[in-house]
Amino acid sequence: MPNNEFGDFQTPLALAEQCLRVVGLPDDARVLEPTCGVGSFLHASAVLQPGTERVGLEIQPEYAEQASKWARVSVGNIFLSDLATDVEWQTNGPLRVVGNPPWVTSAELNRMDSKNLPPKENFKGAKGFDALLGGSNFDVCEYIILKCLGDLRKEALQLAMLCKTQVARNVIEHAAAAKLPIASASVYRIDAKRWFDAAVDACLFVVTADPSNTPDYTVNVFEDVFAPDAEPTSRFGVVDGRLVSDVDGYLAVREADGVSSLVWRSGLKHDASKVFELDATPAPTTAQGVVLDVESEYVFPLLKCTDIFRGKHRALRKWVLVPQKTFGADTSHLAMVAPKLWDYLSANAEALDGRKSSIYRNRPRFSVFGHGDYTYAPFKVAVSGLHKEAIFRLVAPIQDQPVVLDDTCYFLPFEDGTEAAVVAAQLNSAEARLFIESLVFWDSKRPITKKLLARIDLSKLPTDPDAILRDSQATAVEAGVEFDVERALALVQDRVAEQEALMLF
Ligand SMILES: C[S@@+](CC[C@H](N)C(=O)[O-])C[C@H]1O[C@@H](n2cnc3c(N)ncnc32)[C@H](O)[C@@H]1O
């Protein structure tokens, strides 16, 4: 995929034709392609239905020139156009908005110093859009699809655009927040590697918008754009104002969707693994094979997401240096109180001072990020953010030291090992699994997020007390944690009482 500011890769005609076959193009349709490039979709429309009225818009004049073989094409910038008023139609058939908007993110464009971005004032006060632009990074494709639906919100139309599957999800979430008149939607997966040499999950996103219908923000998922008659394999969308990956599965466990009373934490981030992370041989050893002699209160056992996922949570493979107790705490006094650590960090100052992330800017020297009192809690229930299955592990101290987790993990901190075992058992229960499955998008880069975990309200999750008691004991044994049966029983009974009380309301 070319990495340029126009997200410029043209759709092969065969794919454009198939996309239009899937949605069915009426012979009197008005076809609009808002970032038409050389006009693959306009060409395909002309082939399939020559009687259609076709209009294109494209920022690069030489492309617009080529596309004008198939349609009336203007050279223009979608970000500065109003699709409701700037397009002049000569017919009044059903409206189809089609194409393949640029697959670039605002962060990529900023890095390229590109100005090909929507002006910020476009978003002021526009519900749904402000949330989109509020984030530090957004997908331009997502913005363009939302802009098409927003500009043309007063008309009935069908939109059919190629995009990353993640973009389709975000659009549905924002469309629901902005109350855009979406009547139905589907995604048909495409093989992006084959068509665009892009290693992403992508799809044809089809949205029917109709202001006269009750909105529906759920999306049927079809596995292959070339097999559109197969049954949909799942349905994601916005239910009760929140995005879920499996609408039907979610409806069965929706009562557990709330606010976790336990605060989920991310692990430690430091952006300098060669300096902060040390091999456990078992003594802390640098990448150069030198055993490091520094003040022990700054050295902790380290576990990463793969250790958690693979059940290696009792193994000592790495140590990590944590030079501050909390984020932002002063470090200059280390020269006095921990001179050996200070000397080591100073010897590596070039790598540490050169860390690019803005979180270290104007912070005490040698800062790390994402830590606080919770980092030093003796027991943790941890999960990998990156793997394709949510397995919660009870993590106990290693060599009498609290374990530090890295930033590929999420965790809950505990002082009490039995309580941690009970919570781990609940999070690994069949009921929790069902709930997570209904929310998670496994094809995301980081499927398990803090936002998702924070939605699991354990007090409302159906609980089988015998199973939890049995599994928490097994979890404690596996983690090498002393288990207090009486205490576990009391905790499980409290949980059941909470749920019974809820059922009375
Ligand atoms: C992914 S290509 C797709 C082209 C065509 N739709 C197709 O499917 O073959 C994206 C196109 O958007 C055009 N583009 C990028 N930014 C634009 C903007 N601000 N306004 C209009 N067109 C733009 C690019 O020049 C490029 O031709």
The ligand as an SDF file (V2000), in Angstrom:
LIG
                    3D

 27 29  0  0  0  0  0  0  0  0999 V2000
   -7.7550    4.6980   -2.1100 C   0  0  0  0  0  0  0  0  0  0  0  0
   -7.7400    5.7640   -3.4920 S   0  0  0  0  0  0  0  0  0  0  0  0
   -9.1540    5.1450   -4.2560 C   0  0  0  0  0  0  0  0  0  0  0  0
   -9.4590    5.6770   -5.5890 C   0  0  0  0  0  0  0  0  0  0  0  0
  -10.7310    5.1440   -6.2140 C   0  0  0  0  0  0  0  0  0  0  0  0
  -11.8610    5.4800   -5.3710 N   0  0  0  0  0  0  0  0  0  0  0  0
  -10.7000    3.6600   -6.3980 C   0  0  0  0  0  0  0  0  0  0  0  0
  -11.3860    2.9620   -5.6710 O   0  0  0  0  0  0  0  0  0  0  0  0
   -9.9610    3.1760   -7.2480 O   0  0  0  0  0  0  0  0  0  0  0  0
   -8.1720    7.2570   -2.7410 C   0  0  0  0  0  0  0  0  0  0  0  0
   -8.3300    8.4270   -3.6620 C   0  0  0  0  0  0  0  0  0  0  0  0
   -8.7390    9.5530   -2.8840 O   0  0  0  0  0  0  0  0  0  0  0  0
   -8.1590   10.7200   -3.4420 C   0  0  0  0  0  0  0  0  0  0  0  0
   -8.1720   11.7570   -2.3880 N   0  0  0  0  0  0  0  0  0  0  0  0
   -7.3390   11.8330   -1.3280 C   0  0  0  0  0  0  0  0  0  0  0  0
   -7.6430   12.9260   -0.5860 N   0  0  0  0  0  0  0  0  0  0  0  0
   -8.6870   13.5360   -1.1960 C   0  0  0  0  0  0  0  0  0  0  0  0
   -9.4410   14.7040   -0.8940 C   0  0  0  0  0  0  0  0  0  0  0  0
   -9.1580   15.4680    0.1660 N   0  0  0  0  0  0  0  0  0  0  0  0
  -10.4740   15.0270   -1.7080 N   0  0  0  0  0  0  0  0  0  0  0  0
  -10.7510   14.2670   -2.7980 C   0  0  0  0  0  0  0  0  0  0  0  0
  -10.0580   13.1600   -3.1550 N   0  0  0  0  0  0  0  0  0  0  0  0
   -9.0380   12.7860   -2.3440 C   0  0  0  0  0  0  0  0  0  0  0  0
   -6.7720   10.2470   -3.8240 C   0  0  0  0  0  0  0  0  0  0  0  0
   -6.1670   11.0990   -4.7720 O   0  0  0  0  0  0  0  0  0  0  0  0
   -7.0460    8.8440   -4.3580 C   0  0  0  0  0  0  0  0  0  0  0  0
   -7.2540    8.8500   -5.7450 O   0  0  0  0  0  0  0  0  0  0  0  0
  1  2  1  0
  2  3  1  0
  2 10  1  0
  3  4  1  0
  4  5  1  0
  5  6  1  0
  5  7  1  0
  7  8  2  0
  7  9  1  0
 10 11  1  0
 11 12  1  0
 11 26  1  0
 12 13  1  0
 13 14  1  0
 13 24  1  0
 14 15  1  0
 14 23  1  0
 15 16  2  0
 16 17  1  0
 17 18  1  0
 17 23  2  0
 18 19  1  0
 18 20  2  0
 20 21  1  0
 21 22  2  0
 22 23  1  0
 24 25  1  0
 24 26  1  0
 26 27  1  0
M  CHG  2   2   1   9  -1
M  END
$$$$
